[in-house]
Amino acid sequence: MAAPKESRTGAGDGTTENPRSISRAGVPVTAGNGVPAVTGNGPAARYEFRAAAEWTEFGAVIDLAYGGHPHSPAHSAVVGALFESKRSLVACYGGRPCATFAGYALEMTLPGGPVPVAGIGYVAVAPPHRRRGLMRELLRQALTALHEERGEPVAVLHSTEPGIYGRFGFGLASQAVELSVPPEARAFTQEPDGDGLTPDVLTPEDGRAAVAAVYDACVPERPGMLRRDAAWQRRAVEDEPASRNGAGRLLCLVASGPGGEPRGYALYRLRPAWQRSRPRYELTVRELFACDPAAYAFLWRALLDTDLAGTVRAQTRPVDDPLLALLDDPRSAAPTLRDQLYARAVDLDRALTARAYSAPVDVVLEVSDAMCPWNSGRWQLTADADGFAECTRTGAAADLALTAREIGAVLLGGGSLVQLAHAGRVAELRPGALRAASAAFRHDPAPFCPMAF
């Protein structure tokens, strides 16, 4: 499928723009005269909303919100280096922060290529201030700012509790599987021949260049993959002793080609365990990427054959992970499906034209969006055989009726409009429109996001 063309239709006003040059807008947090923005008549009107001056303002709120477990100084330093003050908000009561919102300028692969997206993290409300609309107001202010300043067209987040963000227009955009391979299920359908590959176990610091090179090569292949700069790379290999849960330090297995070039890597750790006086260590894979199938199979074979290892567990893998096809007995790996990334269109027309499509389509969408009312109404989405799309407002009869949540679910190509329709969440108003649109939105391979933010 060809990458989307550079020209993109604007907000139904006949303008065009290149999504790769979208400005990375900050979040406006004043009423225009330096006075902190405060909501109107709702419960949140008693609170002051302002920009977060520094990461330390988040600490006490997050500590309370997550059960009184403060970040260590080392972890605070890692996440603090990612902090973007202009994009982050706090709600204050009596001058003290009681709710937080962290925003990040990210670049994520969508079907067709990389696109700037607005990352959202650390949305937390201290227990005494819950059920007062603070989370909704923080999200409303941030999304409105992105819309008014024509910032990133798509917002994405990970959710601690999956039932929260649907009401704010975020749809489940990617899923992941957890795999647990026992010793008796390690046979492959086809054993790797190694292809001249050489393994080496390094510290994450020593393997940093190899990890960055392989990861960067894999980013364009899947929707949901995030570009990592140096600060995000440090986050990926963070190894705080307090979070090891009895396991050893993080290790980095690098597979190199005949010329010494890195072709794959795995970040993993071992936790001691014994059964009947025999070692049955649990090996947990944090991250594994490879530039080609031979290196991929080579890495998994090396991990599964690690001395002392019993069960090999991969906590977060794509739903279509090739390991499921490599294993001769995938049932014993006990694949467990779970939700992962949530996405929503900030501006529907810009979001839908920032990605490419897998098949031609011409469909009129009737969209309702309470959080971002500028998205509500009828939109005509057309895409040609090259995946290039246009999306404009229209008065034509609607073919499909859905909400912003369903749009978010299919933005990265992982969700199925047919499945959503069978669940009663999408209404087909023109026979045949549903399957045609669903085929156009779907993408192979499935979306996957290995990074928490």
N, C-alpha and C positions, 0 to 999 in steps of 0.2 A: 504494500500500500504506500502510495506516495505521501510525502510530508505535506502538511497544509501549506497553501500559498501564503505569501507575506501580507497581501492586502486583506483587510477584514472589515466587514460592515459594522458601523457604529450603532448607537442606541436608537435605531429606527429613524434617524434624522438625515440619512443620506451620507453621513460622514464615513470615512474609512480610517483604519489605523493598523499598525503592525503590533501584534500582541507581544512580541519580544522586546518592544521598546516602551511598554507600559510603565508609567512612573511608579515608584515604590513609595506611596503616600504614607505620611504619618497620621496619627489619630488626633483630630482636633478635640481638645478637651476644655476649651473656654467658650464663652458666649460671644466672643469677638472683641471684647473690651478688657480682656485680662481677668474677668471674673470667672471662677470655676463653674463649669456647667452643672446644673442641677435639674433634675426632671421636674415635670409639672405638678400634677395633682395626685399621683399614686403614692404608695407607701415609701418608695425610694426618694421622694421629694425631701425627706429629712436628711438625706445624705449628700455629701459633696463628692463629685467625680473629678478627678484630675490626673495628669500624667504622673507616672511613677518615676521619681527622680533617680532611683538606683535599685538594684536587685535586693538590697537588704530590707527594703520596705515590704517585700513579699514574705520574709522569713516567718514572722510571728503568725500571720494569717495561715500560711501553708502548714506550719507546725500544728496549729489547732485543728484545721480542716482535716488533716490526715492522722488524727489520733494522738497528737503530742509527741511525734517523732521528728525532731528537728534535723535538718540537713547537717552533715558534718562540714567543717571548714573546707576540706578538700573538694567535696561535691559542690558546695556553694561556689567555690572558685571556678569550677568547670561550667556550671550552668549560668553563673554570673557573667562569664565571658561571652555568652550568647545573647545576653539581655539587650534589648533595643528600647531605650527609654521613650522615644517618640511614638512608638507603636503600643506601648503598654499603659494600662490604666489601673488606678486603685479607687475604690469607693471608701470614703472616710466618714466616721461617725465621731463627733467630738474631736475632730482633728487627727484621729488615729485610723490607719488603714484597717478595714474589716472585710474587704473583698478585693480580689486581684484578677487581672487579665494580662497575659503576656502575648505580644504579637511579634511575628518574625517575618522577615522578607526572605522567601525561599524560592528556589527554582525546582520545579517538579516535572518529570516526564508525563505528558498526557498522550493519548493516542495521536501520533503524528509528530511529536517532538517536545522539547522542553518549553515550559511556559512559567512566567513568574506567578507564584501563588502566595496567599497570605496564610502563614501558619499561626495557629492559636494554641496556647498552652497555659498551664497553671491558672485555669479558671477555678477559683476557690472562694468560698464564703465561710467566714468564721461562724461556728455553731450558733452563737447568740443572735446572729443577724440573718439567718436563713428564712426562707419563705416570705421574703419582703420584696422580691422582684429585682434584686441586685444583679444576679447573673443575666437576666434578660436585658437589663439596662446597659450593662457593660457590652454585651454582644451587639445590641442595637446601635450604640454609639460607634463602635468599631466598624460595623458593616456600613453604616451611613457615611462614615468618613471615607471609606474605600470607594463608595459609590460617588460621592460628591467630588472627590479629587481624582476620579478615574484611575484608581489604584489597581491592584491585582483583581482579575475578574472572577477568581475562584478562591474560596477559603477552605482550609482543611484542618482537621484536628484528630487527636486520639482521645477516646473517652474512657475515664475510669469506670463510669457506670453507663452502659449502653442505652438505657432508656431515657436519658436526659435530653439529647440534642435534636431528636426528631421534631419536637415541637417548635424548634428554632429554624427549621428548614434544612437541617443537615441529614443527608442520606448515607446509608452504609455503602461506601464506595469500594472497599476491598475487604477481603477476608484472608485468614491465614489458617494453617493447620499446625498442630503440635504432633510430633512423631516420637515414638518411643520404641526403639529397635532392640529386642532382647537378643541374647547371644545365640539362641537357636534359630534366628530368622535373618542371618547375615548374608545368605547366599544371594548372588546377583543373577539376573536372567542372562547376563553376558558379562563375564569378568573383564575388567580393563587390562590392556596390555602395557600400560605405562607410557607408551609413546615417547620414550626418552626422557621422561619427567624425573626430577630429583626432588625429594622432600627435605624440608629443613624446619625444625622447631625453634622458633625465636621468641624473644620478648616482643610485646606489641610495639615498643619503641623501636627496636631493631628492625621490625618488619613493617614499619610505618610507610615507607616509600612503596613497597610491594602492595600493601593493602590499598593505598590510594590509587595506584596505577590500575589494578584489577577492578576495583570498585568503579572508577571513572569510566572504564571501558564497558561496564555492565549497565550503567545508568540509562542509556538511550533505549535499552531493549524492552523495558517493562514500564507501563504506566504506574505511577505512584512512587517511583524511585526519585530520591532527592539528591541534588548536587551537594557535595560536602566541601566546605572550605576548611582551613586549618582548625578553626574552633569546633566545628561540627565533627571533624575527624577525631579530635581529642575526646569528644563526648562518646563517639562510637567505641573507643578502646578504653574507656574509663574502667578502672579496676580498684574501687574502694574496698579495703579489707573488711569493713563493717557490713558490706552487702554480699559477701561471698557465701554466707549461709553454710559454713563448714567446709567449703570447697577450697582448693588451692588457687594460686594466682592464675590470671588469664594467660593463656599460651596462644601462640600464633604459628599455625602450620602453613608453610608456603610451598607451593609446587612450582618449580622452575623448569623452563625448557632447556634444550641442549646449549643454547647460547647464554644461559643465565637469566633470561627474561622471565619475570613472574607471570604465570598463567592461571593461578588460582590461589586462594588462601582460605583458611578457616580459623576463627577465633573460638576457643573452647577452654574448658576447665574440668578438673577431675575432683570428685568428692569421695573420700574414702568410705568404703563399706565392705563388710565381710559376711559371708554365708558359710556356716560349717567349716570355719577356719580357712576358707578360700577367699581370695580377693575378688570382689564384685563391685569395683568402683563405678560410680555413675559418671559418665562423660556427658557434659552438656555443651551443645554447640550454640554459641551466641549468633554467629554470622558465618556464612559460607558463600563465596562467589567464585566463579571461574569463567575464563574467556572462551572455553570450548568444551564440548562433551567429554573429551578424553581427560582433561584436567579435573572436571567435575567428578567423574567416576573415580579417578585416582584419589582425590581427597577423601571421598566417602569410604573407600576401601581402607585407606590408611587409618581413619578414625575408628572404623568398626573393628580393626585389627590391633588397636592400641593395647599394649601390655597392661594387665590388671583390670581392664575395663569390662564391666558387665553390660548393663543397659546403656545404650547411646541415645540420648534425648536431644531432640531439636525443638526448641520451644516455639519458634516463629518461622514458618516456611511458607512459600506460596502454595495456594490450593492446587496448582498444577505442577508442583515440584517434580522434577525428573526422578528423584529418588523413589517416588511411588511406582514409577515404571521400571526402575532398576532392580528393586527388590523382588525376588522370586516369590516372596510371601508377604505382600504389603498389608494383609489383614493383621498380621502379628505386630505390625508397627503401630497399631491402634490409632489411626489418624483421628484427631479431634479438631473439629471446625470451630472457629471463633471469629468474632467481629474484629476488625482492625481499624482502617482509616475511614473517617467520615468527611464528606465534602458537601459544599453548597455553592450555588451560583451567586456571586455578589451582584453582578449585572448579567442577566440571563443571555442577552444577545451576544455580549463579548465572551461569555463563558462557552457558549455553544459553538462559536466560530474560532475559538482558540485551539480547538482540537480537530483532528481528522476523523473521517468516518469509513467504515469497512465496506459500505455499499451505497449506491446512489439512493437518495430519499427525497421526498417532497411531502411534508406533513405540516399541518396546522395544529399547534399545541395551545390548549386553553389552560393557563397556569394560574394557580392561586398561591399567593405568598404574603402571609400576614406580617412577617418580620421585615421584609423588604418589599413594600407595596409597589414600588416602581417596576417590579418584575411581573406583577399581575396583569392578566389580559391574554390576548391571542397573538401568537407569534408564528410566522411561517418560516420553517427550517427547510432549506434545500441543500443538498450535497451532491456533487458530481462524482464521476467514476474515479477521479483522482483523490477523493476525500475532502476537497475544498468545499467549504460551507458558507452560506449566507443566512442571516436570521434577522427578520424585520417584523415590525408590528403589522397587523393585517386586520381587516374587517371580514375576512372570509370565514365560512363555517368551519368549526373546529373538527379535527379528525380524532384527537385524543384529548382527554381531560385528566389533569394530574396536578399535584402540588409541587412546591419547591423541593420537598423531601425526596420525591421520586426523581426529579431532575438530578439532584445530588447523587443518588444511588447509581446513576448510569453515566455520570460525567467521565469517569476513568475507564469505562468499558467493561466493568466487572458485573454490574447489575443487569438483570434481564427485565425488560418492560413486559414481556409475556408472563413471567413469574409474578411480577407486581400486579398485573391485571387479574391473574387467577386468585390473588389475595384480596381483590376488591379495591386496590389502591390506584389503578389506572382504568379509565373508562374508554372503551373503543367506540367512537361515534361514527366512524366510516369503516365498513367492512374491508379488511385487508390492510388497514393502516398500521395495526398493532405489530404484526410480524415483520413488515417492511421496516418500520422504525426500530424495532428491537434488533434486527440483524445489522442495521447501520450503526447503532450505538455500541454493539459488542466488540471486544478486542481480544485477540489471541497473540501473546500470552496474557494471562490474567494479571490484573494490577496487584502490586505488592509494595509495601513500604517498611523497610527494615529499621527505620530510625524513629525513635520516640522524641517528641519535642513538646 
